Amino acid sequence: MTRRPRAGLLVALLLAASAAAAAPVEEARRLAEAGAPALALRLLEQADGAEAEALRLGLLARLRRWDEIVRRTEGAAADPALSARTEALLALGRPQEAVAALREGIWSEPAPAAEALRAWRRLLIRAYLAADRPADAHTAMLRFAQDYGEAGPEWLALQGRVLIRAGRPSEAARLLEGRREPGLRILRLHALLAGGAAPVAVAGALEELRAEAGPDEAGDLLLLEAAVAEAAGDLEAAAAARERLLAAAAPVRVLEGLVPQGPQALWALYAALGRREGNRLRLLWGDDAAWIEAAAGEAAARPVPARGLLAVVAAHGRDPAARGEAAARLAAALRGLPDGDRLLDALFLGAGHPPHELLPAALRAELAELALRRGAFAEASRLLAGVEAPPGGGGDGLAWRLRRARVLILGGRAEEGAQALARVLASPQPLDGPAIDRLLQVVFDLQTLGRHEAALALFDALRRRGVDIGRERELLFWSAESLEALGRHEEAAARYLRSATLLDPGAMDPWAVTARLRAADALAAAGLYGDAARLYDALLAAEGDPQRRALLQRRRHELRLKALAAGAAGS
């Protein structure tokens, strides 16, 4: 490694003195469109303004980071924040909170803008449905129709959903009769099913529709397939359809609020299927080992019921160790399915999963890796808390400990992460150059998060282990950055100067020049203007480039003005 000083070289100072760089919002938007939403979100960390916040909320929704949206939009009373908050609360299964937030926004003073009010009133209908308040949804729908007289497929779909939930599926089927839009046809088939139509008849119509529907209807088709199979008593087919739905991560639109969906619904279906299979095999409730053994015997010929058996033990078993083993076996089975990683992520990191503390370390590490792919550092951090040793005891133990420390730090557990790094440095394990580079990258994360006391202690601990003179020079500089951030400007200046002069007291290579500039800034912050001026004079004497000399002269002049203002000229 060699991380350059954060201030950069003198060229970087020239760039910093120029006009501000282009706003990051457009660049973040381009990155998101190119398929890197997590990177785009990282770019927006320092961006302010309404446009940046709107893009940030959209990216968080795309990454399914609903908890973060809820935290960011606490107390929101305007769009896009309130709509984003409502969608997040609905995704998290907290519809009553969504209703409360929308009602507060709708009745807020001053009155919301007309466009926002219309959007919130439509969202409120959805929230009532999700909160299992079909009568309220029906009333809100009638009032909305009276006030806005809206038409079109989306409004028809919402009307149909409300009528079905209000116990009027026949009215919904009549409302949607003759419509050719695939989504509305799916909704009508569900209305017919809810109204008592034979599942086999609905299944036949569904197969005809499948050939005409497009990718936008994929999620609704799979969910309707699951509902038809469940109505027919075919729990195995229903579970398989729900597995494909979660693995595809296909959004459900027209059937939202009508058919239970998400990981919790699959866990419930697994439980029903597993219990039925357990009864068929005459398994005793509580004999976890027998259930696991039976699942192994069924896995080849009847894999879905086998997964149901494992899910029963994982979610409801009596022995914690058996629950962990069953969860690990279920995860291994899911991993082998198409898009298995996505299914594993949804099932074990979504609603309804077994407690993570029961899961084996190897599975927790795998789930943490999946969370990291979505940029969910807090979730990954929770999974890795308490997992000290590399899962399975193999692989690169140092790489595992450093990765775990970084996940803890970025996931909001900076103190635990710093302690993990301290244990690495206190161990007798030798650290070569690449290992030190990896460790320092994690310490830099602490600095970025403002944990400078912890970073300083780790830099000093690494120096005490003994490093070569080049590494010592770097550590002096980086520890000076933390001292400066802590307001310990005199100590920072001393370390910057030691970094500049460690190889040669008169060194003026790029590293030394940058270290002397930072030392001058620290001295000025400490009120030692005379020493700072002398450093600038030495830099001017060694600099031959006219542009860089002009910059140094300007900074020297600014320093003189500060000294005069402080009444400390010539100190």
N, C-alpha and C positions, 0 to 999 in steps of 0.2 A: 504494500500500500504506500502511498504517501499522500495523505490528505493535505491539500494546500491550506494555508491559513485562511480562515473564513473571510478576512478582510480582502483576501486576494493579493496579487502582486500590484505593483504600481499601475500597470495597465488597467487592472480592475478598478482602481481608484479613479482613473480617468473616466472610465465608463460610468461609474457611479455618479460622477460629477456632471454627467451629461443629462439630457432629458430623460424622463422616466420611460421605462420600457413599456411596450404595448400591454394593455390590460390582459390579464390571464383568462378572462371569461371566454373569448373567442377561441383561444388555444385549447381550453378545457373542453369546449363544445366539439372541436375537431377531434380531440382524443377520444371522446365518448362515441362519436360517430364512427371512429375507426375501430371500435371494439375494446377500448380500455377505459371503462367507466371508473374503476378504482383509481387509476392514475390521474384521470381528469379531476376526481374529487380531491386528491392530494394537492393538485395544482391550485385548487380554489381555497386552500387553507388560509391564505393571507389576503384573499379578495373580499372586498366589502361591496355594499350596494344591493339594490333590489334585484338587479339582473343576475348577479352572482348567487344570491340566496335562492332565487327561483330555480336556477340550474342545479344548485347544490341539492335542493329538495328532490328534484327530479332524479338525480343520480342516486341518491340514497334510496328512493323508491325502487329504482331499477335493480339495485343491489339487495333489495329486501331488508334493508337496515331500518326496520320500522321503529324500533326503540329509539334510535337516534333522532328520527323525525319527530317523535313525540317529545323528546327532551328539548329539541331546538325550537319547537313551536308552542311551548308552554305559554298560556295566556294569549295566544294568537286571536286577533279579532278582525283580520283582513286577509285577503287572498294575495299570493298563493298559499300562505302559511296555513290558514284555517282548512282549506280543502285538502292540503297535504296531510294535516294532522288527522282529519276525519278518515281519509283513506288508510292511514297507518293504524289508527285505532280499530277500524273494521278488520284489517288484515291480522291484527293481534288478537281478535276475538273479544274486543272491548266495546261492543256497540252502544251500551248505555252511556259510556263516556262520550262516544261520538255524537249521540243524540243531544247530550247536555251541551257540548261545545257548539253544535250547530244552532240550537235554540238560543243560546246566549248571543251568538253572532247575529242571528236573524233579528232579534229584538234589541240589539245594541243601539245606543245613542252616541253620536248622530247616526241616522239611518244608513245602512250600507249602500254602496253603489248598486244600481239596478241589475247590472250583469252579475255581480257577486251574489246578490240576494236570490236571483233566479237559480244560480248554480247550487247554492246552499239548500234551497227548498227541494230541489231534486235529490240532492245527497241525503236530506233528512228522510225522504221516503225510503231510500235504500237502508238507512240506519235503523229506521223503525222495523223494517223487515228482518234485518240481522238481529235486532234486539227481541225478536219474537213478539212484536206488537202489531199484528196484521191489521187490527181495527184502526189503529192510529195511522198506519201507512195508507189505508184505504181513504180515510178522511183527508189526509194530506194530499193524496193524489187527486181527489175530487176538487179540492180547493185550488190546487195548482192548475188543473185543467180549466177551471172557471176563470182564473186570473190571466192565464197565458194562452189558452186555446191551442196548445202545441200539438203538432202531428209529426209523423215520420216514424221510421222503424225503431229508433231508440226509445221514443216515448211509448210506442205500442208495446215494446218488450217490457218496459217498466210497468205499464198498466197490466199486462198479462201476468207478471210476477205477483203483483199486489192482489189481483183477483184470485190467483191460485192459493196464495197464503191466507187470504180471507175466507177460504173455504168455498170458492165459487169457480172451480176448474171448468165447469161446462160453459160459463160465461166467457172465460178466457179462451177456450177452444173456439167458440163462435166469433169472438173478436178477431182471432188470428186466422180464421178460415179463409183460404184462397190466397194468402200471402205466399210469395215465391222466394223471399229472402231466406237463406238457409238458417240463420239464427232464429227467425220467427217460426220457421217450420219445426226446429228443434223444440222451441218453447211450446208449440201446440202439441207436439207428441208427448211432452211431459204432462201437459194439461189433460190429455186423454188418459194417460196412465194414472194420474192422480184422480181422475173421475171414474175409474173402475174398468178401463179398457183392458183386454187380455194382454199380458206381457208379450206373448208370442206375436200378436198382431202388431204391437208397437215395435217389437224387435225387427219384424219384416220391413216396416216402413223406415226404420232407422237405417237398415242396410241400403235401401234405395237412396236415401238422402246422403249417405256417406260418400257416394260417388260424385255428388254434385257440390258438396261443401268444400270450402277452401281451408287454408291453414288458420284463419281467424276463428274458425269454429271447432278446431281440433279439441280444445279443452272441454267444450260443452258436449261434443259427441262422446268423448270418453266418459264424462260424468253421467250422461244419459244412459250409456251402455251399462255402467255400474248400477244405476238405479233400476233399469229394466231387469238385469240379472238378479238383483236382490229381491225385487218384487216377485220374481219367479222362484225364489228360494235357492238360487244357484250362487251360494256365497263364494265358492271358489272362483267363478268367472267374475263376480263383482269385485273381489279382492285383486284379481289380476288386472282388471280395468283400472282400478284406483292406483295400483302400482305404476302402470304406464302413464297415468295422468300426472303423478308426482314426478316421475322420472323425466317427463317431457317438459315440466314446468310451464305447461300451456295455460294461459289465463282462461278463467271461466267468466263468461259475460252474461248471457241471457239466463242461465240457471243459477246465477248468484242468489243466495238466500233461499233457494228452493230445495236443493239437495245438499246435505252435509258434505263438505269437501275439506281438503287439507290433510295434514298428517294425523290429526286427532281422529278423523273419520276412518282412516285406514287402520289405526291401532284398534279402534272399536270393532271394525269388521274382522280383523285378525283374531280378536278375542272371541267373537261369536263363532268364527270358523274353527278356531282351535278348541274351544269347549265342545263343539259338536263332534270334532274328530276325536277328542279325548273320550267322550261318551261312547263313540263307536268302538274305540279300542279298549274300553273298560279300564281306563287309567284312573287311579285314585287321586283325588284332589289333595295337593300338598306333597305328593311324591315327585318332587321336581326332577330327580335323576331319571325316573321312568319316562317322564314326558320328554326329556331331552333325548333319551335313547330312542323313543318311538319316532321322534322327528328325524333322527338320523336314518332310521329304517324306511321312512316314507319319502325321503328327500328325492330319490331318483325317479320313482314312479309318479309321485304326487307332490311336487315341490311346493305348491301354494298352501295346501293344508299343513305341510311340514313347517312352513314359515308361521302359520297360525299357532301351531303347538309351541314353537319357540317364543313367539310373542306373548303367549299366555304366561309362560314362566318368567320372561324378562320383565313383564309389567306387574305380575301378581304373585310370583313365586314366594315361598316362605323363607328359603335359604338365600341370603345375600350373595354368597359365592355362586350358587346355581343361577341366580338371576343374571349375574355378570357373564357367566359362561353362555347362557342362552342368548343374551344380547350380542355377544361376540359371534356366535354361530349364525344368528340372524343377519348380522351385518355382513358376514362373509358370503351368505347366500345372496343378499341384495347386491353386493358388489359385482357378482357375476352376471347380473342382468344388464340389458342395454341401458346406457346412461345410469349405471348403478351408483356412481359417486353422487350424482344429483339426488337420486332416491335416498341414499344413505344420509346425505345432508338434510333433506327435508324431514325424514322420519325421526332421526335422532337429535336434530337441532331445532325441530319445530315443536308445536304444541303436542302434549300427550306422551312424550318420551319417558323412559325410566330415569330415575335420578342418576345424574352423571357420576356421582361419587361411587355408585355401584359398578360402573363399567371398568373393565380391565384397562391398565395403563396404555397398552398398545392401541386399543380402540379409541380411548380419549385423545391420544396423540394424532390418530388418523382424522378424527372429527375436528380437532384443532386445525389441522392442515386444510381441511375443507372450508372451515370458517375463514381462515386467512386468505383463501382464494377470493372470497367475497369482500375482503377488507374488514371483516368483523373481528378486530383485534381484542375487544373486550370479551367477546364470547370465547375466543381462542384462549385468552388469558385465564378465564374461569376454568376451562377444561384442563389446563396444564398446571393449575395451582395444586401443589402437593405431590405432583409427579416428579420426583427428584432424579431418579435414575433413568437412563435410556430404556424404553420399552423393550422387553425381551433380553436385556443385558448385552446386546450386540451392537455393532456399528461403531461409529465415532462418538465416544462418550463426551468428548469436549465439544464437538459440533452440536450435539443435542443440548448440552447445558447452556451453551451460548444462545442457541435458537430459543430455548425456553425462556431465558432471561430477557431476550428482546421482545418476545411475545408478551411477557408479563409487563414490561415497561410500556409498550405501546398500547396495551389493553387496560391501562389505568392502575396497574399495580407496580408503580415505579420503585417503591421501597423494597418489595419482595425481589424485583429484578436486580436491583443494586446489590442486595444481600447475596443473591445467587452468583453474581460476578465476583463479589468479594471472596466467596468460598472457592471459586476457581483460582483466584490469585493466591489464596492462602494454602492451596494444596501443593504437594511436592511435584505434581505433574509438570514436566518441562514444556515450555511454550516456544515454538519456533516462530520465525518471522510471519508466515501466513496465519498462524494461530493468533498472534498478537494483533495482526491486522483485523481479524474477525472480531476479536474482543473489543478493540477500539471502536469499531463501527457501532457496537452496542452502547459504549460509553458516550459516543457522540449523540445517540438518541436521548440519553439523559440530559445532555447539554441543551439539545433542541427543545426539550420539555421544561427547561428551566430548573432542573435538579442539579444545580451546580455544586452544592456541598457534596453530594454523593459522587459526582463526576470527579471532583478534585481529589477526594479520598482514594478513588480508584486509580487515577493517574499517578498519585504518589505511591500507592501500593505497588504498581507496576514498576516504577523507578527503583523502589527498594529491592525488587527481585534481581535487579541488575540487567541493564540493556546496553547495547552498543552506543557509541557517542552520537551517531546520527539519530537513533531513536530517542536518546536523551534530549537532544535538541528539539525534536518534535513535541515530546511530552512537556517540556518546559513551556513551549508556546501555548499548547492547548490548555494546560493548567492555568496559565496566565489569563486566558479568555474567561475561564470560570471565576477566577479571582476578580477580574474586572466586572463581571456581571454581578458579583456579590458586593460591589462597592469598595473592595479592598485594593484601591488604585495604586498605592505605593508598592505593595507586594506584587501586583500584576506587572508594574513597570520593571521591577527588579528581575522578574522571571523572563519577560520579553527580552531584556538586555542580555541576560545569561544565554538565552536561546540564540541571539544574534552573534554573540562573541565566543561561543563554546568551542568552535573549531579554530577560530582565529580572531583575536581581539580587534583586528582592523577589517574583518570581513565585510564586503559590500555585495555579496551575491544576492540573488533575488530574495531568498529566504531571509537573510540578514536585513536587507532593506525593509521588507515588510515588518519584521519584528521590531526594528528601530522606529518605524512609523507608529506602530501600535504602542510602543513604549512612550513615545512623545505624547500621544493622546492620553495615555494613563497618567503621565506626569502632569499634564495640563489639568486633568480632572482632579488631581490631588492638590492643585494650587501651586505646583512647582514649575512655574512658567519659565524660569531661567534655564533649568535643566532641559525642559522641552525645547526651548529655542536653540540651545546648543546642539541638540540632536538634529534639528532641522538644518542648522548651519553645516554640520558634518555631512549630511546627506546631499546638500546643495554642492558642497565642494567635490563630492565624488560623482555627481550626476552630470553627464555630458549631453543628454538628449534635450533639446530646447523645449519640447512640449512638456516633458516631465519636470524640467526645471521650473517652468511657469507654474505648474500645479504646486510644487513645493513652495515656491515663493508666495503664492496666494495663501496657502495654509500657514506659512510663517507670519504673514501679515494678519491673518485672522487671529492667530495666537497672540500677537502683540496687542491687538484691540481688546482681547479678553483680559490680558494682564493689566492693561490700563484701566479697564472697567473695574477690575478687582482691586486696584490700587496696589498691585504687587509687582510692578515692572522691575526687572533686574533682580528678582529674588533668587 
